[in-house]
Amino acid sequence: MTAFDTTRWSMVLQARDGTSQAHMALGSLCRTYRPPVLAYVRRCGYSGETAEDLAQTFFAHFVEQAYHADADPARGRFRAFLLTALKRLLIDADNAAHAAKPGGGFKFKSFE
């Protein structure tokens, strides 16, 4: 089982400043937390490519939407912050997978 490491808040805070060192810190955060994120997704019942895709999607959103910029050491642990964001992504993925498709599987007949 892969566990979430203790957060180095200095790295999280450094990832916010927009410098080249911030990009390296952000990359390091993603590499550090990818194995436990993937393990969590697999424990939630996703397997193989689906788990890999969901983990990749999570980190794409993490970087694009700058999740790390919202993390605050005064509000709790970074791993709890990540898990909350990951759980929301999984809920959204499940909702999208089970959403009714246009037409809802019904076949329409012409009145003619």
NUMI-566700 format. One record per residue: residue in three letters; x, y, z of N, C-alpha, C in turn; residue number from 0; chain. Coordinates in nm, 3 decimals. Example, Ala and Ser with C-alpha at 12.3 -4.5 7.8 and 13.67 -1.06 7.14 Angstrom:
<atoms>
+------+---------+---------+---------+---------+---------+---------+---------+---------+---------+-----+-------+
! rest !    n_c1 !    n_c2 !    n_c3 !   ca_c1 !   ca_c2 !   ca_c3 !    c_c1 !    c_c2 !    c_c3 !  nr ! kette !
+------+---------+---------+---------+---------+---------+---------+---------+---------+---------+-----+-------+
!  ala !   1.319 !  -0.569 !   0.780 !   1.230 !  -0.450 !   0.780 !   1.320 !  -0.330 !   0.780 !   0 !     A !
!  ser !   1.285 !  -0.225 !   0.708 !   1.367 !  -0.106 !   0.714 !   1.290 !   0.003 !   0.787 !   1 !     A !
+------+---------+---------+---------+---------+---------+---------+---------+---------+---------+-----+-------+
</atoms>
This chain:
<atoms>
+------+---------+---------+---------+---------+---------+---------+---------+---------+---------+-----+-------+
! rest !    n_c1 !    n_c2 !    n_c3 !   ca_c1 !   ca_c2 !   ca_c3 !    c_c1 !    c_c2 !    c_c3 !  nr ! kette !
+------+---------+---------+---------+---------+---------+---------+---------+---------+---------+-----+-------+
!  met !   0.085 !  -0.118 !   0.000 !   0.000 !   0.000 !   0.000 !   0.089 !   0.124 !   0.000 !   0 !     A !
!  thr !   0.055 !   0.220 !  -0.079 !   0.130 !   0.344 !  -0.089 !   0.063 !   0.449 !  -0.002 !   1 !     A !
!  ala !   0.140 !   0.507 !   0.087 !   0.085 !   0.606 !   0.179 !   0.120 !   0.747 !   0.134 !   2 !     A !
!  phe !   0.040 !   0.841 !   0.178 !   0.070 !   0.981 !   0.151 !   0.183 !   1.025 !   0.244 !   3 !     A !
!  asp !   0.290 !   1.078 !   0.186 !   0.403 !   1.125 !   0.266 !   0.365 !   1.250 !   0.343 !   4 !     A !
!  thr !   0.442 !   1.277 !   0.446 !   0.424 !   1.401 !   0.519 !   0.458 !   1.516 !   0.426 !   5 !     A !
!  thr !   0.376 !   1.617 !   0.427 !   0.391 !   1.729 !   0.334 !   0.505 !   1.820 !   0.376 !   6 !     A !
!  arg !   0.582 !   1.857 !   0.276 !   0.682 !   1.961 !   0.297 !   0.618 !   2.090 !   0.249 !   7 !     A !
!  trp !   0.563 !   2.166 !   0.343 !   0.489 !   2.287 !   0.309 !   0.577 !   2.388 !   0.236 !   8 !     A !
!  ser !   0.706 !   2.386 !   0.264 !   0.795 !   2.479 !   0.194 !   0.789 !   2.454 !   0.043 !   9 !     A !
!  met !   0.775 !   2.326 !   0.003 !   0.766 !   2.293 !  -0.139 !   0.633 !   2.340 !  -0.197 !  10 !     A !
!  val !   0.525 !   2.323 !  -0.123 !   0.393 !   2.367 !  -0.169 !   0.393 !   2.518 !  -0.187 !  11 !     A !
!  leu !   0.447 !   2.588 !  -0.091 !   0.451 !   2.734 !  -0.098 !   0.544 !   2.783 !  -0.210 !  12 !     A !
!  gln !   0.654 !   2.711 !  -0.231 !   0.746 !   2.748 !  -0.338 !   0.682 !   2.729 !  -0.475 !  13 !     A !
!  ala !   0.593 !   2.632 !  -0.488 !   0.529 !   2.603 !  -0.616 !   0.435 !   2.715 !  -0.660 !  14 !     A !
!  arg !   0.406 !   2.807 !  -0.573 !   0.312 !   2.916 !  -0.602 !   0.375 !   3.038 !  -0.668 !  15 !     A !
!  asp !   0.505 !   3.055 !  -0.659 !   0.563 !   3.184 !  -0.693 !   0.589 !   3.211 !  -0.840 !  16 !     A !
!  gly !   0.568 !   3.116 !  -0.932 !   0.576 !   3.142 !  -1.075 !   0.716 !   3.142 !  -1.133 !  17 !     A !
!  thr !   0.817 !   3.107 !  -1.057 !   0.953 !   3.102 !  -1.109 !   0.983 !   2.963 !  -1.165 !  18 !     A !
!  ser !   1.103 !   2.948 !  -1.221 !   1.142 !   2.816 !  -1.270 !   1.154 !   2.718 !  -1.154 !  19 !     A !
!  gln !   1.195 !   2.767 !  -1.037 !   1.200 !   2.682 !  -0.919 !   1.060 !   2.638 !  -0.876 !  20 !     A !
!  ala !   0.961 !   2.723 !  -0.901 !   0.823 !   2.688 !  -0.870 !   0.778 !   2.573 !  -0.959 !  21 !     A !
!  his !   0.818 !   2.574 !  -1.086 !   0.782 !   2.465 !  -1.176 !   0.846 !   2.334 !  -1.132 !  22 !     A !
!  met !   0.970 !   2.343 !  -1.085 !   1.038 !   2.222 !  -1.035 !   0.968 !   2.171 !  -0.909 !  23 !     A !
!  ala !   0.929 !   2.262 !  -0.821 !   0.860 !   2.223 !  -0.698 !   0.725 !   2.160 !  -0.730 !  24 !     A !
!  leu !   0.654 !   2.216 !  -0.826 !   0.525 !   2.161 !  -0.867 !   0.543 !   2.021 !  -0.927 !  25 !     A !
!  gly !   0.644 !   2.004 !  -1.009 !   0.674 !   1.872 !  -1.064 !   0.708 !   1.772 !  -0.956 !  26 !     A !
!  ser !   0.782 !   1.816 !  -0.857 !   0.818 !   1.729 !  -0.746 !   0.694 !   1.688 !  -0.665 !  27 !     A !
!  leu !   0.603 !   1.782 !  -0.644 !   0.478 !   1.750 !  -0.574 !   0.399 !   1.645 !  -0.651 !  28 !     A !
!  cys !   0.389 !   1.662 !  -0.781 !   0.315 !   1.566 !  -0.863 !   0.380 !   1.428 !  -0.860 !  29 !     A !
!  arg !   0.512 !   1.423 !  -0.869 !   0.581 !   1.294 !  -0.863 !   0.567 !   1.229 !  -0.726 !  30 !     A !
!  thr !   0.571 !   1.309 !  -0.621 !   0.560 !   1.256 !  -0.486 !   0.422 !   1.199 !  -0.458 !  31 !     A !
!  tyr !   0.319 !   1.268 !  -0.504 !   0.183 !   1.228 !  -0.470 !   0.115 !   1.140 !  -0.574 !  32 !     A !
!  arg !   0.177 !   1.117 !  -0.689 !   0.113 !   1.033 !  -0.790 !   0.091 !   0.889 !  -0.742 !  33 !     A !
!  pro !   0.192 !   0.822 !  -0.686 !   0.168 !   0.683 !  -0.642 !   0.054 !   0.670 !  -0.540 !  34 !     A !
!  pro !   0.048 !   0.755 !  -0.436 !  -0.065 !   0.738 !  -0.343 !  -0.200 !   0.775 !  -0.404 !  35 !     A !
!  val !  -0.202 !   0.872 !  -0.495 !  -0.328 !   0.907 !  -0.562 !  -0.374 !   0.790 !  -0.647 !  36 !     A !
!  leu !  -0.284 !   0.730 !  -0.723 !  -0.318 !   0.615 !  -0.805 !  -0.364 !   0.498 !  -0.719 !  37 !     A !
!  ala !  -0.297 !   0.474 !  -0.607 !  -0.336 !   0.366 !  -0.517 !  -0.476 !   0.390 !  -0.460 !  38 !     A !
!  tyr !  -0.505 !   0.514 !  -0.426 !  -0.638 !   0.546 !  -0.372 !  -0.746 !   0.522 !  -0.478 !  39 !     A !
!  val !  -0.719 !   0.564 !  -0.601 !  -0.816 !   0.545 !  -0.709 !  -0.841 !   0.395 !  -0.730 !  40 !     A !
!  arg !  -0.736 !   0.316 !  -0.725 !  -0.752 !   0.171 !  -0.739 !  -0.831 !   0.111 !  -0.623 !  41 !     A !
!  arg !  -0.806 !   0.159 !  -0.502 !  -0.883 !   0.110 !  -0.385 !  -1.030 !   0.147 !  -0.396 !  42 !     A !
!  cys !  -1.061 !   0.249 !  -0.472 !  -1.201 !   0.289 !  -0.491 !  -1.270 !   0.201 !  -0.595 !  43 !     A !
!  gly !  -1.200 !   0.103 !  -0.650 !  -1.263 !   0.008 !  -0.740 !  -1.232 !   0.025 !  -0.887 !  44 !     A !
!  tyr !  -1.152 !   0.123 !  -0.922 !  -1.113 !   0.144 !  -1.061 !  -0.989 !   0.059 !  -1.088 !  45 !     A !
!  ser !  -0.980 !   0.005 !  -1.207 !  -0.864 !  -0.079 !  -1.236 !  -0.797 !  -0.035 !  -1.365 !  46 !     A !
!  gly !  -0.675 !  -0.081 !  -1.381 !  -0.600 !  -0.063 !  -1.504 !  -0.597 !   0.076 !  -1.561 !  47 !     A !
!  glu !  -0.634 !   0.084 !  -1.690 !  -0.628 !   0.210 !  -1.762 !  -0.720 !   0.316 !  -1.704 !  48 !     A !
!  thr !  -0.835 !   0.275 !  -1.653 !  -0.929 !   0.373 !  -1.596 !  -0.866 !   0.443 !  -1.477 !  49 !     A !
!  ala !  -0.800 !   0.368 !  -1.390 !  -0.734 !   0.427 !  -1.273 !  -0.622 !   0.521 !  -1.318 !  50 !     A !
!  glu !  -0.544 !   0.476 !  -1.416 !  -0.436 !   0.561 !  -1.468 !  -0.491 !   0.690 !  -1.528 !  51 !     A !
!  asp !  -0.599 !   0.677 !  -1.606 !  -0.660 !   0.795 !  -1.669 !  -0.713 !   0.892 !  -1.564 !  52 !     A !
!  leu !  -0.778 !   0.840 !  -1.460 !  -0.832 !   0.927 !  -1.356 !  -0.721 !   0.997 !  -1.278 !  53 !     A !
!  ala !  -0.612 !   0.926 !  -1.250 !  -0.499 !   0.988 !  -1.180 !  -0.437 !   1.096 !  -1.268 !  54 !     A !
!  gln !  -0.423 !   1.067 !  -1.396 !  -0.367 !   1.165 !  -1.490 !  -0.459 !   1.288 !  -1.499 !  55 !     A !
!  thr !  -0.589 !   1.264 !  -1.506 !  -0.686 !   1.374 !  -1.511 !  -0.677 !   1.458 !  -1.385 !  56 !     A !
!  phe !  -0.663 !   1.392 !  -1.271 !  -0.651 !   1.465 !  -1.145 !  -0.531 !   1.558 !  -1.147 !  57 !     A !
!  phe !  -0.415 !   1.507 !  -1.190 !  -0.296 !   1.592 !  -1.189 !  -0.300 !   1.698 !  -1.298 !  58 !     A !
!  ala !  -0.368 !   1.671 !  -1.407 !  -0.386 !   1.775 !  -1.509 !  -0.467 !   1.890 !  -1.451 !  59 !     A !
!  his !  -0.576 !   1.857 !  -1.380 !  -0.655 !   1.962 !  -1.314 !  -0.575 !   2.030 !  -1.204 !  60 !     A !
!  phe !  -0.497 !   1.952 !  -1.131 !  -0.414 !   2.005 !  -1.023 !  -0.322 !   2.115 !  -1.074 !  61 !     A !
!  val !  -0.260 !   2.091 !  -1.189 !  -0.167 !   2.189 !  -1.246 !  -0.242 !   2.303 !  -1.314 !  62 !     A !
!  glu !  -0.340 !   2.270 !  -1.400 !  -0.412 !   2.372 !  -1.476 !  -0.488 !   2.469 !  -1.386 !  63 !     A !
!  gln !  -0.549 !   2.417 !  -1.282 !  -0.631 !   2.500 !  -1.195 !  -0.556 !   2.545 !  -1.070 !  64 !     A !
!  ala !  -0.427 !   2.516 !  -1.063 !  -0.340 !   2.558 !  -0.954 !  -0.399 !   2.526 !  -0.817 !  65 !     A !
!  tyr !  -0.437 !   2.399 !  -0.798 !  -0.492 !   2.357 !  -0.668 !  -0.399 !   2.392 !  -0.553 !  66 !     A !
!  his !  -0.268 !   2.378 !  -0.577 !  -0.171 !   2.404 !  -0.472 !  -0.177 !   2.548 !  -0.420 !  67 !     A !
!  ala !  -0.226 !   2.639 !  -0.501 !  -0.236 !   2.779 !  -0.459 !  -0.343 !   2.798 !  -0.352 !  68 !     A !
!  asp !  -0.440 !   2.706 !  -0.345 !  -0.546 !   2.716 !  -0.245 !  -0.514 !   2.644 !  -0.115 !  69 !     A !
!  ala !  -0.408 !   2.564 !  -0.115 !  -0.372 !   2.490 !   0.005 !  -0.316 !   2.585 !   0.110 !  70 !     A !
!  asp !  -0.358 !   2.565 !   0.234 !  -0.317 !   2.652 !   0.343 !  -0.280 !   2.566 !   0.464 !  71 !     A !
!  pro !  -0.155 !   2.576 !   0.510 !  -0.114 !   2.493 !   0.623 !  -0.198 !   2.517 !   0.750 !  72 !     A !
!  ala !  -0.256 !   2.634 !   0.762 !  -0.337 !   2.664 !   0.880 !  -0.472 !   2.591 !   0.877 !  73 !     A !
!  arg !  -0.511 !   2.543 !   0.758 !  -0.642 !   2.477 !   0.745 !  -0.633 !   2.325 !   0.749 !  74 !     A !
!  gly !  -0.514 !   2.272 !   0.757 !  -0.500 !   2.127 !   0.765 !  -0.388 !   2.074 !   0.680 !  75 !     A !
!  arg !  -0.384 !   1.943 !   0.671 !  -0.278 !   1.875 !   0.598 !  -0.301 !   1.882 !   0.447 !  76 !     A !
!  phe !  -0.191 !   1.888 !   0.374 !  -0.197 !   1.892 !   0.229 !  -0.257 !   1.764 !   0.174 !  77 !     A !
!  arg !  -0.225 !   1.651 !   0.235 !  -0.279 !   1.524 !   0.186 !  -0.430 !   1.518 !   0.203 !  78 !     A !
!  ala !  -0.484 !   1.579 !   0.309 !  -0.630 !   1.585 !   0.326 !  -0.690 !   1.674 !   0.218 !  79 !     A !
!  phe !  -0.622 !   1.782 !   0.186 !  -0.665 !   1.872 !   0.079 !  -0.669 !   1.798 !  -0.054 !  80 !     A !
!  leu !  -0.562 !   1.722 !  -0.082 !  -0.556 !   1.645 !  -0.206 !  -0.665 !   1.538 !  -0.212 !  81 !     A !
!  leu !  -0.685 !   1.468 !  -0.102 !  -0.788 !   1.363 !  -0.100 !  -0.926 !   1.420 !  -0.123 !  82 !     A !
!  thr !  -0.955 !   1.535 !  -0.067 !  -1.085 !   1.599 !  -0.089 !  -1.103 !   1.633 !  -0.238 !  83 !     A !
!  ala !  -1.000 !   1.691 !  -0.296 !  -1.006 !   1.725 !  -0.439 !  -1.019 !   1.599 !  -0.524 !  84 !     A !
!  leu !  -0.948 !   1.493 !  -0.488 !  -0.955 !   1.367 !  -0.562 !  -1.093 !   1.304 !  -0.550 !  85 !     A !
!  lys !  -1.149 !   1.305 !  -0.431 !  -1.284 !   1.249 !  -0.411 !  -1.386 !   1.324 !  -0.496 !  86 !     A !
!  arg !  -1.374 !   1.454 !  -0.503 !  -1.466 !   1.534 !  -0.586 !  -1.452 !   1.497 !  -0.732 !  87 !     A !
!  leu !  -1.328 !   1.478 !  -0.779 !  -1.306 !   1.439 !  -0.917 !  -1.370 !   1.302 !  -0.945 !  88 !     A !
!  leu !  -1.355 !   1.208 !  -0.853 !  -1.412 !   1.075 !  -0.872 !  -1.565 !   1.079 !  -0.872 !  89 !     A !
!  ile !  -1.622 !   1.162 !  -0.788 !  -1.768 !   1.179 !  -0.787 !  -1.814 !   1.235 !  -0.920 !  90 !     A !
!  asp !  -1.745 !   1.337 !  -0.969 !  -1.781 !   1.397 !  -1.099 !  -1.766 !   1.295 !  -1.212 !  91 !     A !
!  ala !  -1.662 !   1.212 !  -1.207 !  -1.641 !   1.110 !  -1.310 !  -1.753 !   1.007 !  -1.306 !  92 !     A !
!  asp !  -1.793 !   0.965 !  -1.185 !  -1.903 !   0.869 !  -1.173 !  -2.034 !   0.929 !  -1.222 !  93 !     A !
!  asn !  -2.059 !   1.054 !  -1.187 !  -2.182 !   1.120 !  -1.233 !  -2.185 !   1.130 !  -1.385 !  94 !     A !
!  ala !  -2.073 !   1.163 !  -1.444 !  -2.066 !   1.174 !  -1.591 !  -2.086 !   1.038 !  -1.657 !  95 !     A !
!  ala !  -2.032 !   0.934 !  -1.596 !  -2.045 !   0.799 !  -1.653 !  -2.188 !   0.748 !  -1.645 !  96 !     A !
!  his !  -2.262 !   0.792 !  -1.544 !  -2.398 !   0.743 !  -1.525 !  -2.506 !   0.842 !  -1.569 !  97 !     A !
!  ala !  -2.463 !   0.951 !  -1.628 !  -2.559 !   1.052 !  -1.673 !  -2.644 !   0.995 !  -1.787 !  98 !     A !
!  ala !  -2.768 !   1.039 !  -1.789 !  -2.857 !   0.995 !  -1.898 !  -2.807 !   1.054 !  -2.029 !  99 !     A !
!  lys !  -2.804 !   0.971 !  -2.127 !  -2.762 !   1.014 !  -2.260 !  -2.881 !   1.081 !  -2.331 ! 100 !     A !
!  pro !  -2.854 !   1.168 !  -2.426 !  -2.964 !   1.229 !  -2.501 !  -3.053 !   1.120 !  -2.561 ! 101 !     A !
!  gly !  -3.180 !   1.130 !  -2.538 !  -3.274 !   1.029 !  -2.585 !  -3.306 !   0.925 !  -2.480 ! 102 !     A !
!  gly !  -3.218 !   0.911 !  -2.382 !  -3.241 !   0.821 !  -2.270 !  -3.262 !   0.676 !  -2.307 ! 103 !     A !
!  gly !  -3.219 !   0.635 !  -2.423 !  -3.235 !   0.496 !  -2.464 !  -3.372 !   0.466 !  -2.521 ! 104 !     A !
!  phe !  -3.458 !   0.567 !  -2.530 !  -3.590 !   0.547 !  -2.587 !  -3.585 !   0.557 !  -2.737 ! 105 !     A !
!  lys !  -3.671 !   0.481 !  -2.802 !  -3.685 !   0.491 !  -2.947 !  -3.814 !   0.564 !  -2.976 ! 106 !     A !
!  phe !  -3.804 !   0.665 !  -3.056 !  -3.921 !   0.744 !  -3.089 !  -3.983 !   0.693 !  -3.220 ! 107 !     A !
!  lys !  -4.113 !   0.688 !  -3.221 !  -4.185 !   0.643 !  -3.341 !  -4.254 !   0.762 !  -3.403 ! 108 !     A !
!  ser !  -4.260 !   0.756 !  -3.532 !  -4.328 !   0.862 !  -3.606 !  -4.479 !   0.842 !  -3.595 ! 109 !     A !
!  phe !  -4.554 !   0.950 !  -3.597 !  -4.700 !   0.942 !  -3.594 !  -4.756 !   0.897 !  -3.728 ! 110 !     A !
!  glu !  -4.674 !   0.897 !  -3.827 !  -4.722 !   0.862 !  -3.962 !  -4.724 !   0.714 !  -3.983 ! 111 !     A !
+------+---------+---------+---------+---------+---------+---------+---------+---------+---------+-----+-------+
</atoms>
